[in-house]
Amino acid sequence: MNAKQTPGDSPIANDAHEANAEMPAPWSSTLWWLSLGGIIVALDQYSKKIVTDNLPYRAEVEVLPFFSWVHWQNAGAAFSFLDDAGGWQRWAFVVLALGFSAFLLFELRRLRRGDWVQALAFALILGGALGNMIDRALLGYVIDFLKFHWGTGYFPAFNLADSAIFLGAALWFTQIWREMRQDGE
């Protein structure tokens, strides 16, 4: 090794670093991300309890000219998709959430060390999916309480679980897009 070379510059050290980056994350890392998902579930359920304890069903309280707290129930999926489907969707969405959560657990364990953006995406989606799944399994519907509006137009009400799913999906798709761009170069 010459005076300008550091131990990290040796081919052996670089090979070891690259091999380490390809290794799956240890369980301790996986448990950290699972804990984050659990925190999201807890915050989601706590926020829904605050709403149900303080707002009657169908109530709306304008907080800002473009934002209201509401207490709505959604038996369907995003944007009330299948809300009036007769009840079968309750258990279909529970099974879908459990199946996708199992997939995310499997994928989370397979992530390479240092792939924290993907792990964060999986933890957000997992926490959100399980938060809404708990509502569906116990109540038969999801409690929504955040409503953004302007004039007579509005965005469908949603909750913290929905927000976590959206942010996680956005991160996941951003990662996919980046990988596709890198593969194309």
MARDRENMI-502706 format. One record per residue (C-alpha): residue number from 1; residue in three letters; x, y, z. Coordinates in nm, 3 decimals. Layout:
<drenkols>
+-----+-----+---------+---------+---------+
|   n | res |      c1 |      c2 |      c3 |
+-----+-----+---------+---------+---------+
| NUM | ALA |       X |       Y |       Z |
...
+-----+-----+---------+---------+---------+
</drenkols>
This chain:
<drenkols>
+-----+-----+---------+---------+---------+
|   n | res |      c1 |      c2 |      c3 |
+-----+-----+---------+---------+---------+
|   1 | MET |   0.000 |   0.000 |   0.000 |
|   2 | ASN |   0.146 |   0.338 |  -0.099 |
|   3 | ALA |   0.117 |   0.662 |   0.101 |
|   4 | LYS |  -0.196 |   0.777 |  -0.088 |
|   5 | GLN |  -0.375 |   0.446 |  -0.063 |
|   6 | THR |  -0.610 |   0.383 |   0.230 |
|   7 | PRO |  -0.725 |   0.044 |   0.358 |
|   8 | GLY |  -1.064 |   0.100 |   0.191 |
|   9 | ASP |  -0.890 |   0.140 |  -0.145 |
|  10 | SER |  -0.760 |  -0.216 |  -0.153 |
|  11 | PRO |  -0.934 |  -0.451 |  -0.397 |
|  12 | ILE |  -0.996 |  -0.699 |  -0.117 |
|  13 | ALA |  -1.172 |  -0.437 |   0.100 |
|  14 | ASN |  -1.381 |  -0.315 |  -0.196 |
|  15 | ASP |  -1.485 |  -0.671 |  -0.284 |
|  16 | ALA |  -1.585 |  -0.732 |   0.078 |
|  17 | HIS |  -1.785 |  -0.406 |   0.083 |
|  18 | GLU |  -1.968 |  -0.495 |  -0.241 |
|  19 | ALA |  -2.044 |  -0.846 |  -0.114 |
|  20 | ASN |  -2.176 |  -0.699 |   0.210 |
|  21 | ALA |  -2.405 |  -0.460 |   0.018 |
|  22 | GLU |  -2.560 |  -0.755 |  -0.167 |
|  23 | MET |  -2.632 |  -0.951 |   0.151 |
|  24 | PRO |  -2.989 |  -0.949 |   0.281 |
|  25 | ALA |  -3.056 |  -0.718 |   0.573 |
|  26 | PRO |  -3.012 |  -0.882 |   0.913 |
|  27 | TRP |  -3.324 |  -0.954 |   1.118 |
|  28 | SER |  -3.238 |  -0.665 |   1.350 |
|  29 | SER |  -3.274 |  -0.427 |   1.055 |
|  30 | THR |  -3.594 |  -0.597 |   0.943 |
|  31 | LEU |  -3.735 |  -0.569 |   1.295 |
|  32 | TRP |  -3.659 |  -0.195 |   1.294 |
|  33 | TRP |  -3.867 |  -0.149 |   0.978 |
|  34 | LEU |  -4.142 |  -0.373 |   1.116 |
|  35 | SER |  -4.145 |  -0.154 |   1.428 |
|  36 | LEU |  -4.194 |   0.152 |   1.208 |
|  37 | GLY |  -4.489 |  -0.025 |   1.042 |
|  38 | GLY |  -4.627 |  -0.101 |   1.389 |
|  39 | ILE |  -4.597 |   0.264 |   1.491 |
|  40 | ILE |  -4.794 |   0.361 |   1.179 |
|  41 | VAL |  -5.067 |   0.111 |   1.272 |
|  42 | ALA |  -5.079 |   0.248 |   1.628 |
|  43 | LEU |  -5.096 |   0.613 |   1.515 |
|  44 | ASP |  -5.363 |   0.528 |   1.259 |
|  45 | GLN |  -5.580 |   0.344 |   1.510 |
|  46 | TYR |  -5.529 |   0.614 |   1.776 |
|  47 | SER |  -5.625 |   0.893 |   1.535 |
|  48 | LYS |  -5.940 |   0.703 |   1.433 |
|  49 | LYS |  -6.033 |   0.656 |   1.799 |
|  50 | ILE |  -6.000 |   1.031 |   1.857 |
|  51 | VAL |  -6.235 |   1.093 |   1.563 |
|  52 | THR |  -6.496 |   0.836 |   1.670 |
|  53 | ASP |  -6.487 |   0.961 |   2.031 |
|  54 | ASN |  -6.526 |   1.329 |   1.937 |
|  55 | LEU |  -6.724 |   1.353 |   1.613 |
|  56 | PRO |  -7.062 |   1.197 |   1.543 |
|  57 | TYR |  -7.088 |   0.988 |   1.228 |
|  58 | ARG |  -7.115 |   1.206 |   0.913 |
|  59 | ALA |  -7.007 |   1.518 |   1.104 |
|  60 | GLU |  -6.783 |   1.772 |   0.934 |
|  61 | VAL |  -6.587 |   2.048 |   1.107 |
|  62 | GLU |  -6.419 |   2.305 |   0.884 |
|  63 | VAL |  -6.071 |   2.373 |   1.021 |
|  64 | LEU |  -5.938 |   2.584 |   0.731 |
|  65 | PRO |  -6.108 |   2.713 |   0.414 |
|  66 | PHE |  -5.967 |   2.407 |   0.232 |
|  67 | PHE |  -5.957 |   2.141 |   0.508 |
|  68 | SER |  -6.218 |   1.974 |   0.729 |
|  69 | TRP |  -6.220 |   1.704 |   0.995 |
|  70 | VAL |  -6.490 |   1.453 |   0.914 |
|  71 | HIS |  -6.618 |   1.123 |   1.049 |
|  72 | TRP |  -6.703 |   0.907 |   0.751 |
|  73 | GLN |  -6.719 |   0.533 |   0.702 |
|  74 | ASN |  -6.596 |   0.367 |   0.383 |
|  75 | ALA |  -6.685 |   0.002 |   0.325 |
|  76 | GLY |  -6.502 |   0.012 |  -0.009 |
|  77 | ALA |  -6.146 |   0.081 |  -0.115 |
|  78 | ALA |  -5.979 |   0.401 |  -0.234 |
|  79 | PHE |  -6.225 |   0.669 |  -0.349 |
|  80 | SER |  -6.510 |   0.450 |  -0.208 |
|  81 | PHE |  -6.456 |   0.193 |  -0.482 |
|  82 | LEU |  -6.698 |  -0.097 |  -0.415 |
|  83 | ASP |  -6.849 |   0.087 |  -0.117 |
|  84 | ASP |  -7.197 |  -0.038 |  -0.205 |
|  85 | ALA |  -7.101 |  -0.388 |  -0.321 |
|  86 | GLY |  -7.314 |  -0.569 |  -0.064 |
|  87 | GLY |  -7.058 |  -0.670 |   0.200 |
|  88 | TRP |  -6.844 |  -0.934 |   0.026 |
|  89 | GLN |  -6.573 |  -0.674 |  -0.026 |
|  90 | ARG |  -6.507 |  -0.655 |   0.350 |
|  91 | TRP |  -6.344 |  -0.998 |   0.369 |
|  92 | ALA |  -6.196 |  -0.974 |   0.020 |
|  93 | PHE |  -6.007 |  -0.660 |   0.125 |
|  94 | VAL |  -5.901 |  -0.822 |   0.455 |
|  95 | VAL |  -5.759 |  -1.123 |   0.268 |
|  96 | LEU |  -5.594 |  -0.893 |   0.011 |
|  97 | ALA |  -5.433 |  -0.683 |   0.289 |
|  98 | LEU |  -5.305 |  -0.993 |   0.470 |
|  99 | GLY |  -5.169 |  -1.146 |   0.149 |
| 100 | PHE |  -4.995 |  -0.828 |   0.040 |
| 101 | SER |  -4.858 |  -0.778 |   0.392 |
| 102 | ALA |  -4.707 |  -1.128 |   0.380 |
| 103 | PHE |  -4.550 |  -1.041 |   0.045 |
| 104 | LEU |  -4.405 |  -0.719 |   0.189 |
| 105 | LEU |  -4.262 |  -0.906 |   0.489 |
| 106 | PHE |  -4.093 |  -1.152 |   0.253 |
| 107 | GLU |  -3.955 |  -0.872 |   0.035 |
| 108 | LEU |  -3.845 |  -0.665 |   0.334 |
| 109 | ARG |  -3.634 |  -0.956 |   0.457 |
| 110 | ARG |  -3.475 |  -0.996 |   0.112 |
| 111 | LEU |  -3.366 |  -0.632 |   0.075 |
| 112 | ARG |  -2.996 |  -0.559 |   0.047 |
| 113 | ARG |  -2.822 |  -0.380 |   0.331 |
| 114 | GLY |  -2.844 |  -0.005 |   0.289 |
| 115 | ASP |  -3.160 |  -0.018 |   0.075 |
| 116 | TRP |  -3.338 |   0.204 |   0.326 |
| 117 | VAL |  -3.562 |   0.387 |   0.078 |
| 118 | GLN |  -3.720 |   0.060 |  -0.035 |
| 119 | ALA |  -3.743 |  -0.061 |   0.325 |
| 120 | LEU |  -3.915 |   0.266 |   0.422 |
| 121 | ALA |  -4.160 |   0.224 |   0.133 |
| 122 | PHE |  -4.244 |  -0.131 |   0.243 |
| 123 | ALA |  -4.283 |  -0.027 |   0.609 |
| 124 | LEU |  -4.519 |   0.259 |   0.517 |
| 125 | ILE |  -4.735 |   0.038 |   0.294 |
| 126 | LEU |  -4.736 |  -0.244 |   0.550 |
| 127 | GLY |  -4.841 |  -0.014 |   0.835 |
| 128 | GLY |  -5.112 |   0.148 |   0.626 |
| 129 | ALA |  -5.248 |  -0.181 |   0.490 |
| 130 | LEU |  -5.267 |  -0.334 |   0.838 |
| 131 | GLY |  -5.421 |  -0.018 |   0.987 |
| 132 | ASN |  -5.708 |  -0.025 |   0.738 |
| 133 | MET |  -5.734 |  -0.406 |   0.759 |
| 134 | ILE |  -5.797 |  -0.381 |   1.134 |
| 135 | ASP |  -6.091 |  -0.145 |   1.068 |
| 136 | ARG |  -6.235 |  -0.372 |   0.802 |
| 137 | ALA |  -6.202 |  -0.687 |   1.013 |
| 138 | LEU |  -6.343 |  -0.533 |   1.332 |
| 139 | LEU |  -6.593 |  -0.277 |   1.198 |
| 140 | GLY |  -6.669 |  -0.375 |   0.839 |
| 141 | TYR |  -6.556 |  -0.035 |   0.711 |
| 142 | VAL |  -6.262 |   0.206 |   0.728 |
| 143 | ILE |  -6.289 |   0.531 |   0.921 |
| 144 | ASP |  -6.188 |   0.834 |   0.712 |
| 145 | PHE |  -6.144 |   1.177 |   0.869 |
| 146 | LEU |  -5.922 |   1.405 |   0.656 |
| 147 | LYS |  -6.105 |   1.601 |   0.384 |
| 148 | PHE |  -5.948 |   1.859 |   0.155 |
| 149 | HIS |  -6.180 |   2.078 |  -0.051 |
| 150 | TRP |  -6.207 |   2.401 |  -0.246 |
| 151 | GLY |  -6.542 |   2.556 |  -0.313 |
| 152 | THR |  -6.777 |   2.276 |  -0.414 |
| 153 | GLY |  -6.494 |   2.045 |  -0.525 |
| 154 | TYR |  -6.329 |   1.807 |  -0.282 |
| 155 | PHE |  -6.081 |   1.522 |  -0.262 |
| 156 | PRO |  -6.234 |   1.206 |  -0.110 |
| 157 | ALA |  -6.178 |   1.180 |   0.265 |
| 158 | PHE |  -5.891 |   0.962 |   0.381 |
| 159 | ASN |  -5.697 |   0.865 |   0.695 |
| 160 | LEU |  -5.338 |   0.819 |   0.818 |
| 161 | ALA |  -5.323 |   0.461 |   0.689 |
| 162 | ASP |  -5.418 |   0.582 |   0.340 |
| 163 | SER |  -5.149 |   0.850 |   0.362 |
| 164 | ALA |  -4.885 |   0.593 |   0.460 |
| 165 | ILE |  -4.988 |   0.365 |   0.171 |
| 166 | PHE |  -4.972 |   0.655 |  -0.075 |
| 167 | LEU |  -4.629 |   0.773 |   0.045 |
| 168 | GLY |  -4.493 |   0.418 |   0.047 |
| 169 | ALA |  -4.624 |   0.351 |  -0.304 |
| 170 | ALA |  -4.478 |   0.679 |  -0.429 |
| 171 | LEU |  -4.137 |   0.587 |  -0.285 |
| 172 | TRP |  -4.160 |   0.236 |  -0.431 |
| 173 | PHE |  -4.246 |   0.359 |  -0.779 |
| 174 | THR |  -3.972 |   0.622 |  -0.759 |
| 175 | GLN |  -3.724 |   0.343 |  -0.680 |
| 176 | ILE |  -3.851 |   0.134 |  -0.971 |
| 177 | TRP |  -3.823 |   0.435 |  -1.204 |
| 178 | ARG |  -3.466 |   0.505 |  -1.087 |
| 179 | GLU |  -3.364 |   0.143 |  -1.136 |
| 180 | MET |  -3.515 |   0.140 |  -1.484 |
| 181 | ARG |  -3.323 |   0.457 |  -1.575 |
| 182 | GLN |  -2.998 |   0.313 |  -1.440 |
| 183 | ASP |  -3.051 |  -0.012 |  -1.631 |
| 184 | GLY |  -3.109 |   0.189 |  -1.949 |
| 185 | GLU |  -2.781 |   0.378 |  -1.921 |
+-----+-----+---------+---------+---------+
</drenkols>
